[in-house]
Each structure stands twice: as C-alpha cells, then as structure tokens.
Amino acid sequence: MTVAQIVTRLKSIVYLVPCHRMKSRSITLKGYTLPICARCTGILAGYLFFPLLLLLNLNVPFWLGVLLNLPMVIDGWTQKRKFRMSNNSLRLSTGIVSGLGQSMIIVSASQSIISILL
C-alpha cells in the first residue's frame, strides 16, 4: 500500500466523524487545514488514552469521566449562547480533556459490567 493510498483511507475515515468542519474553527499546520474542527481533533486525541487506561487496568471512577467532560460542555454552551467567543486553543484543550473523560467513562462502565458478569 502506497502512502497516497494510506492518506486516502485515513481521509475517508475522518469524514465519518460528525463535525461541522468549519475552516475558521479548524487547526492549520504549515498551511494545511485539518479536515475536522479543533474540538473534534482534541476529542480524537483524548481517545488515545483509552488503550492506556485498559492496559494499566486503572480503577477509574465513572464520575471523574463525567466531570472531565464539563469544561468542553461549558465552553461550547457559552460560545453557542454568545456569552463569549472561544478560540481554537481552548477548543483543542477542552476536547482532549473530554476525550480522556469519555475514555474513562467507557473503561469504568466496562469494568463494572465485567465485574457483574464474572
């Protein structure tokens, strides 16, 4: 498989992500604008913690995962209500924290289900 084919496949996978894809809210690196917004990029980056949480077998509380999603919710809600304007750095950082929180929720719920079944 060539590099061009790999890039084409990755692009097709990225387009499965439900995102508004506004260029003004996307990150630009060396003249290339990423195909998804800063917040979605952060969430996907936060998902990279998921395998670590599984492999380290950490007992992660469910409430902590929920708590880690609040900064992104507050940032998005206050921006939508026009209380203030967000920026891409804040969108990216709250997205990363939210992705980590969502990973924690999934791991915590999975551990609970497994403990009930076994």
C-alpha positions in Angstrom: 0.0 0.0 0.0 1.4 3.4 -1.0 1.5 6.5 1.1 -1.2 8.1 -1.1 -3.5 5.1 -0.6 -3.0 5.3 3.2 -3.7 9.1 3.2 -6.9 8.5 1.1 -8.1 5.8 3.5 -7.4 8.0 6.6 -9.3 10.9 5.0 -12.3 8.6 4.3 -12.3 7.5 8.0 -12.0 11.1 9.2 -15.1 12.1 7.2 -17.1 9.6 9.4 -16.6 11.9 12.3 -19.8 14.1 12.8 -18.3 17.5 12.7 -19.3 20.9 11.3 -15.8 21.2 9.6 -15.8 25.0 9.8 -12.3 26.1 8.5 -12.3 29.0 10.9 -12.5 26.6 13.8 -10.0 24.1 12.4 -6.3 23.9 13.2 -3.9 24.9 10.4 -0.4 23.4 10.4 2.2 24.7 7.9 -0.5 25.9 5.6 -2.6 22.7 5.8 -6.0 23.0 7.5 -7.1 19.8 9.3 -10.4 18.4 8.0 -12.2 18.5 11.4 -12.5 21.3 13.9 -10.2 21.9 16.8 -12.7 20.5 19.4 -13.2 17.2 17.4 -9.4 16.9 16.9 -9.0 17.2 20.7 -11.6 14.6 21.4 -10.0 12.2 19.0 -6.6 12.9 20.6 -8.1 12.3 24.0 -9.3 8.9 22.8 -5.6 7.9 22.5 -5.7 7.5 26.3 -8.2 4.7 26.0 -5.7 1.8 25.4 -3.5 3.1 28.2 -6.4 3.0 30.7 -7.2 -0.5 29.6 -3.6 -1.8 29.7 -2.8 -0.2 33.1 -6.0 -1.6 34.5 -6.7 1.5 36.5 -9.8 1.6 38.6 -11.2 4.8 37.1 -14.3 6.3 38.8 -17.2 6.9 36.5 -17.9 10.4 38.0 -14.4 11.6 37.1 -15.0 10.8 33.4 -18.3 12.8 33.6 -16.5 15.7 35.4 -13.8 15.8 32.7 -16.5 16.4 30.1 -17.8 19.5 31.8 -15.2 22.0 30.6 -16.0 21.2 26.9 -19.7 21.4 27.5 -19.3 24.8 29.3 -17.0 26.1 26.6 -19.4 25.0 23.8 -22.6 26.2 25.6 -21.2 29.6 26.5 -20.0 30.1 22.9 -23.3 29.0 21.4 -25.2 31.4 23.7 -22.8 34.2 22.6 -21.7 34.9 26.2 -18.2 34.9 24.9 -16.0 33.8 22.0 -13.9 30.7 22.3 -10.6 30.1 20.4 -9.0 27.1 18.8 -6.5 26.5 21.7 -9.3 26.4 24.2 -11.4 24.1 21.9 -8.5 21.8 21.4 -7.6 21.5 25.1 -11.2 21.1 26.3 -11.6 18.5 23.5 -8.6 16.5 24.7 -9.9 16.5 28.3 -13.3 15.5 27.1 -11.9 12.6 25.0 -10.0 11.4 28.1 -13.2 11.7 30.2 -15.2 9.7 27.6 -12.4 7.1 27.6 -12.7 6.9 31.4 -16.5 6.5 31.2 -16.2 3.6 28.8 -13.5 1.9 30.8 -15.4 2.4 34.1 -18.6 1.1 32.6 -16.8 -1.9 31.0 -15.2 -2.8 34.3 -18.5 -2.6 36.1 -20.2 -4.8 33.5 -17.4 -7.3 33.6 -17.4 -7.5 37.4 -21.2 -8.1 37.4 -20.9 -10.8 34.8 -17.9 -12.6 36.4 
